[in-house]
């Protein structure tokens, strides 16, 4: 599956995403139901079953941890206080996935830990409904922001990697202060934004508005990367919903981990 990635990074160029015509309203996030029947003969497009069941059928994964967070991490690091990790991934899953890091957050955490063998890497799964009506992105952003505030106070040396998939990317957009992309939510306050080392999103519906994080939130331009698979209707104006389900296997997760690790430094 061909893919492209957009965003900004020093000495790198990322392609911008296009506009998706099949949206319900301007700025709205595309629901899985809007693309029923567009995935051809893949296992994920079988009639019947929830969106997550189709994801699971395609990737053979269980979609993430059952709880709101994960205490995982490397053996390294540990100079940041009891219970604190050097780096924490805060990730918002996609629409229809059960609570947890989801099909992209879990491998991203592992890949990030592999890229930072001398630092401890933990994670937190944003607690939000990930509802198909897309009204949960704002509350998800509030949960992401409040978690960062709590950890930042207790763990003054922890650096954060934040991100999300599909509606979870919208959660991230709202958290970094991009307005008009979903329901209202609390943004990360200015005094904590320097603690966000990297932003990594997949299938970001911001592309529907012909926007990227680099344009809409220039403060994060050099530390944000967006992945949009060719043909993905949610972020790139395509008509193949299977492309929106391809990120777990097309190499973008590894590329996202490498990007984030480079911002943090080993």
GIWO-V632841 format. One record per residue. N is the residue number from 1. PSI is psi in whole degrees, 0 to 359 (none if undefined). BURIAL is 1 if it has 9 or more other C-alpha atoms within 8 Angstrom, else 0. D_FIRST is the distance of its C-alpha to the first C-alpha in Angstrom with 1 decimal. Layout:
# GIWO-V632841
<<N PSI BURIAL D_FIRST> <N PSI BURIAL D_FIRST>>
This chain:
# GIWO-V632841
<<1 120 0 0.0> <2 152 0 3.8> <3 164 1 6.3> <4 159 1 10.0> <5 144 1 13.0> <6 160 1 16.4> <7 212 1 19.9> <8 145 1 22.5> <9 143 1 23.5> <10 134 0 26.3> <11 18 0 25.4> <12 150 0 21.7> <13 134 0 20.3> <14 138 1 17.6> <15 148 0 16.5> <16 155 1 18.1> <17 157 1 16.7> <18 190 1 17.9> <19 140 1 20.0> <20 122 1 19.1> <21 336 0 21.8> <22 61 0 21.6> <23 157 1 23.6> <24 321 0 26.9> <25 161 0 28.7> <26 130 0 28.3> <27 354 1 27.1> <28 155 1 26.3> <29 138 1 23.4> <30 134 1 21.4> <31 154 1 22.2> <32 325 1 20.1> <33 333 0 22.7> <34 341 0 22.0> <35 21 1 18.8> <36 132 0 20.1> <37 3 0 19.1> <38 2 1 16.0> <39 13 1 13.5> <40 220 0 14.5> <41 16 0 15.4> <42 161 1 13.5> <43 329 0 15.9> <44 343 1 15.4> <45 9 1 16.7> <46 139 0 19.9> <47 147 0 23.0> <48 158 0 25.2> <49 157 0 24.8> <50 167 0 24.1> <51 316 1 20.8> <52 323 1 21.0> <53 324 0 21.7> <54 322 1 18.5> <55 314 1 16.6> <56 321 1 18.6> <57 325 1 18.1> <58 318 1 14.4> <59 348 0 14.5> <60 33 0 18.1> <61 162 0 19.4> <62 4 0 22.6> <63 2 1 21.5> <64 178 1 23.7> <65 158 1 27.4> <66 336 0 30.0> <67 184 0 31.9> <68 353 1 31.6> <69 179 1 31.0> <70 134 1 30.6> <71 18 0 33.1> <72 163 0 30.8> <73 168 1 31.2> <74 169 1 31.9> <75 340 0 35.4> <76 182 0 35.7> <77 220 1 37.0> <78 12 1 39.5> <79 14 0 41.6> <80 12 1 40.8> <81 158 0 43.2> <82 131 0 43.4> <83 4 0 40.3> <84 140 1 38.3> <85 158 1 35.1> <86 321 1 34.4> <87 138 1 31.0> <88 127 1 29.9> <89 124 1 26.5> <90 111 1 27.2> <91 140 1 24.2> <92 121 1 23.9> <93 173 1 21.8> <94 170 1 20.1> <95 133 1 22.0> <96 350 1 23.3> <97 147 1 22.8> <98 160 1 26.1> <99 134 1 27.9> <100 188 1 26.4> <101 336 1 23.7> <102 183 1 21.0> <103 343 1 17.7> <104 326 1 16.7> <105 321 1 20.2> <106 309 1 21.3> <107 332 1 18.7> <108 319 1 19.1> <109 315 1 22.8> <110 317 0 22.7> <111 322 1 20.5> <112 318 1 22.9> <113 321 1 25.8> <114 327 0 24.6> <115 341 1 24.4> <116 64 1 27.9> <117 340 1 29.9> <118 9 1 33.2> <119 150 1 32.8> <120 135 1 32.8> <121 119 1 29.8> <122 182 1 30.4> <123 159 1 28.6> <124 128 1 29.5> <125 118 1 27.7> <126 132 1 28.7> <127 106 1 31.0> <128 168 1 30.3> <129 333 0 29.8> <130 43 1 26.2> <131 151 1 27.6> <132 340 1 26.0> <133 0 0 28.5> <134 12 1 27.0> <135 0 1 30.6> <136 358 1 30.1> <137 319 1 28.2> <138 307 1 31.5> <139 327 1 33.2> <140 319 1 30.2> <141 321 1 30.6> <142 318 1 34.2> <143 319 1 33.6> <144 312 1 31.2> <145 314 1 33.9> <146 324 1 36.8> <147 315 0 35.2> <148 319 1 34.7> <149 317 1 38.3> <150 314 0 39.6> <151 320 1 37.8> <152 325 1 38.6> <153 320 0 42.3> <154 334 0 42.5> <155 82 1 40.2> <156 345 0 41.0> <157 354 0 38.9> <158 133 1 35.7> <159 149 1 32.7> <160 141 1 30.0> <161 120 1 26.3> <162 155 1 25.4> <163 185 1 22.3> <164 173 1 20.6> <165 128 1 17.8> <166 242 1 18.0> <167 330 1 21.8> <168 332 1 22.2> <169 323 1 21.0> <170 320 1 23.8> <171 313 1 26.1> <172 318 1 25.4> <173 313 1 25.9> <174 320 1 29.2> <175 330 1 30.2> <176 12 1 29.9> <177 11 1 32.0> <178 125 1 29.8> <179 158 0 31.8> <180 18 0 31.2> <181 0 1 27.8> <182 199 1 29.1> <183 157 1 32.2> <184 143 1 34.5> <185 169 1 34.3> <186 130 1 35.8> <187 156 1 34.3> <188 127 1 34.7> <189 155 0 38.0> <190 325 0 38.4> <191 353 0 40.2> <192 355 1 37.2> <193 332 0 34.4> <194 342 0 34.9> <195 346 0 34.2> <196 104 1 30.6> <197 327 1 29.1> <198 151 1 25.5> <199 126 1 23.4> <200 117 1 19.8> <201 154 1 18.1> <202 134 1 14.8> <203 49 1 14.3> <204 118 1 17.7> <205 353 1 19.6> <206 333 1 21.7> <207 337 1 19.4> <208 330 1 21.1> <209 14 1 24.1> <210 40 1 22.6> <211 161 1 23.2> <212 165 1 21.9> <213 321 1 23.8> <214 325 1 24.9> <215 318 0 26.7> <216 336 0 27.9> <217 70 1 29.0> <218 338 0 29.7> <219 331 0 31.5> <220 7 1 28.2> <221 314 1 26.4> <222 351 1 26.6> <223 20 1 25.6> <224 142 1 22.7> <225 136 1 19.0> <226 134 1 16.7> <227 128 1 12.9> <228 111 1 11.4> <229 142 1 7.7> <230 128 1 7.6> <231 352 1 9.4> <232 117 1 10.8> <233 343 1 14.5> <234 328 1 16.1> <235 341 1 15.5> <236 10 1 14.2> <237 18 1 15.9> <238 191 1 13.3> <239 22 0 14.1> <240 100 1 11.3> <241 338 1 12.4> <242 329 1 9.8> <243 328 1 7.6> <244 344 1 10.8> <245 10 0 10.7> <246 353 1 7.6> <247 334 1 9.5> <248 347 1 11.5> <249 3 0 9.1> <250 7 1 6.6> <251 352 0 9.8> <252 328 1 11.0> <253 314 1 13.9> <254 317 1 15.2> <255 322 0 14.9> <256 320 1 16.8> <257 319 1 19.4> <258 319 1 20.0> <259 311 1 20.5> <260 317 1 22.9> <261 325 1 24.8> <262 328 0 25.4> <263 328 1 27.0> <264 317 1 29.2> <265 137 0 30.1> <266 none 1 30.7>>
